[in-house]
């Protein structure tokens, strides 16, 4: 989560460039209005990011009233911002919605109509890149509710990514963004979550980054939570949100790497295959080399879990 001192220091560092962009928006029409269905909405959403940063610099949190919605821009705002009146949360929402690449694209799309020089655009992209690095994703909360084991994702985007990336649907009714419910029961004082099958369970473990310190596998389709606290209703444990559930480029890298290790696994299991003669460790190194050649950058923990699942 972003810290105020870091946000203020970054705002001061790039204040001249940010103010220049705000002045351009204030005195020029919105050329993006016909493109909103493509989510090109810099004119609408950037001023709210600027206003939140300006508020923090001037210690105006007590009077900050959240984003300024109206009937014209409410649709994109619902996708990006919550109803928080915390400027740090507004900034975090913005960054968790727009990747560095997405921001650069909509910035260029807007500024191509004006006489912004290349250095100014690069300066704004450097600002956003540094802001992105400061906004570490909020954690995923896991707790027991009346509707089952609840996975509360930090954003609707991370919820959507999880649902898109798991090949066998999981979740029971009611499950509404950003909370996913999974069937559970308490057995011998421990919380047990039940998935549709082994594949969905193992994919969920990999996607969430659950480790042996938190859970153990049981049977073909269950996981058991070790922490007894979670048996109590609404008592949460927290796990870090993996990059592939918060950044689109990391999402695609994860999916690409899964294709690599799954394909190599099929060869390794074939008795007539060259790869079947290698121990698992060698095939894991081969998968890593293929990923490097294909420029697939994935967190080492995530790649290790995938390799272990398919090649271990």
Secondary structure, 3 states (H helix, E strand, C coil): CCCHHHHHHHHHHCHHHHHHHHHHHHCCCCCCHHHHHHCCCHHHHHHHHHHHHHHHHCCCHHHCCCCCCCCCCHHHHHHHCCCCCCHHHHHHHHHHHCCHHHHHHHHHHHHCCCCCCHHHHHHHHHHHHHHHHHCCCCCEEEEEECCEEEEECCCHHHHHHHHHHCCCCCCCCCCECCEEEECEEEECCEEEEECCCHHHHHHHHHHHCCCCCCEEEECCCEEEECCHHHHCECCCEEECCCHHHCCHHHHHHHHHHHHHHHHHHHHHHCCCCHHHHCCHHHHHHHHHHHHHHCCCCCCHHHHHHHHHHHHC
